[in-house]
């Protein structure tokens, strides 16, 4: 079973590019999941000015995070991820793919884990 999670900034979502750059930066620094979970936890108070604070709260060094976010290679990586989403017909955020297929159902951790386990069990039973 495969679970893919990529940022996909939308032009219609204010400051989503900054959020995407922050997620790519967090991934580069080895803190993708703690940072992404912090973003979703703070969804209603999202503001690009708070991204570095949330990065620190997720265990990252502020300067390293800010440098990674400003690095042109981070923007290039985000563009590549966006292009991947276009190829995979992503049309909303979040979009989750499990084993190469869009997952369009309950987004609770329990439900997603249950589906991932079911896909894994189905795959390993065929061996």
DODONU-402723 format. One record per residue (C-alpha): x, y, z. Coordinates in pm, whole numbers, plus 32768, in hexadecimal, padded with zeros to 4 digits. Layout:
BEGIN
XYZ
...
This chain:
BEGIN
800080008000
807C815C7FB2
801182A48048
807E83DC7F8A
806585348023
80DB86607F5F
809487D37F7C
7FBF885C7E62
7F9F89D57E6F
7E6B8A607DC4
7E5E8BBD7D30
7D088BE77DCF
7D968BA77F2D
7E428CDC7FB1
7FA88C9A8020
7F9C8B2B7FBF
80E98B497F0A
818D8BB8804E
80ED8A928100
816689A57FF0
82C68A2E8006
82BA8A01817D
824C8896815A
8360884A805F
845988F48148
83DE8826826F
840986EB81A0
856E87508146
85B3878282B9
85198633831A
83E586C383C6
82D886A182BD
81D285EF838F
81F486B784D2
81E987FA840A
80CA878E832A
7FFF87208455
8042887484F5
7FC7891F83B8
7E83885F83BD
7E5988938532
7E7B8A0B84FA
7DB58A1383B5
7CC08B1B842F
7DD78C068499
7EBA8BCA836B
7F9D8CED8321
80EA8CDE8266
81888DB38376
814D8C95846D
81F18B83839E
83498BAC843E
82AC8BA48599
81F78A628543
833A89D484B3
83EB8A1685FC
82C8897886B8
82EB884885D4
845988268638
850F88E48527
861B89ED8544
85838B3B84DA
86AE8BAA8408
86C88A598358
85538A62830C
855F8BC7828A
86918B7981B5
85ED8A428126
84AE8B0480D9
85738C178026
86488B1F7F60
85EE8B257DEB
861289A97DE6
84EF89947EDA
84158A587DE7
848889737CCC
842988437D9D
82D188DA7DE3
829C89177C6E
82F787AB7C28
81FE87387D2F
80F088197C9A
813587897B40
8117862A7BD1
7FC4868D7C5E
7F5387127B0D
7FBC85CA7A68
7EF985097B73
7DC485E57B43
7DC8867D7C9F
7CAC87797CB0
7C8587BC7E24
7D4B87CB7F63
7D8786F98019
7D8C85DD7F1E
7E0E84957F9E
7E8283747EC4
7E95821B7F5A
7F4B811E7E83
7F3181FF7D53
7DBD82427D72
7D12837D7DF1
7C8183547F4F
7B48842C7F63
7AAE83BF80AB
7AC78405821F
7C1084B48269
7C29845183D5
7D7183A68428
7CB8826F8497
7BFF824E834B
7D32828A8275
7E0181938342
7CE980938325
7CE580B481AA
7E6080A18192
7E5D7F658266
7D4A7ECE818D
7E0D7F16804E
7F477E8680EA
7E907D4A815A
7DF77D1F8001
7F4A7D477F59
80037C5A8043
7EEE7B518031
7F247B357EB8
80917AD17EE2
